């Protein structure tokens, strides 16, 4: 029995078994966070590019479906984008910005109608416009780390929300 208590065989295995799950947990959480940031970056970039096009465009603003398609075309690495994105575009009053802080509705896949949100209202010249985009994603590791703690809908998808604002340029 004394020899068994002093033996060093398998000592590294115990440390490995204890620390490996912790290291994998940190790795998976870091990977999920990095992917979330990349998705947010590309969605934000696409929204800003489309907002810039609308701001300086002399033609009529795009329809809801055209705007969805334009954002999805410019957002890299976004599969199934058109079906999982909701856009809100409306004019903000210059004197009162309190309405700009309300929550953003994401796509509700259980809705039977495919009618766009009622908050898509292209503005007039010199209007201060707010665009809010919500895009749903499935976490890579839904059961651990960040993927487990993100607020999700009934289909285990989390929403990324992007804001952009601009003033519609006057047409001369």
C-alpha angles and dihedrals in degrees: 000000000000091000091052092053093050097044117113096199112127096010092127091050091061092054090046093051092049098044102037096073090048092051092046090049091053091045094050092046091049092048092049092049092048092050091047090053093048091049091049092048094052093044091049092048092050092048092050092049092050091045089052090051091051092045096056098030119116095199129078117292116263122263120251093264093045090051091050090050093047093052093046092048091055098042109088123220094015111134118187089012101150093056096048104044132089124190130201118192123171144140118265122213110245093225099048123043096165092104091060093074100060119115122278121236116227126201114297105208092192093062111110096208121071092206113140120245115284089235095076104107118150108216135229129249115304093013118142102236129200122200119192120183125190118190125184122223135179114232117243093223104027097171101052142049118338094355089062095047100045114105106254140186126235091282093054093253125137124212127234113203124203126187128199132170137193143158115244108243117237116249114229 
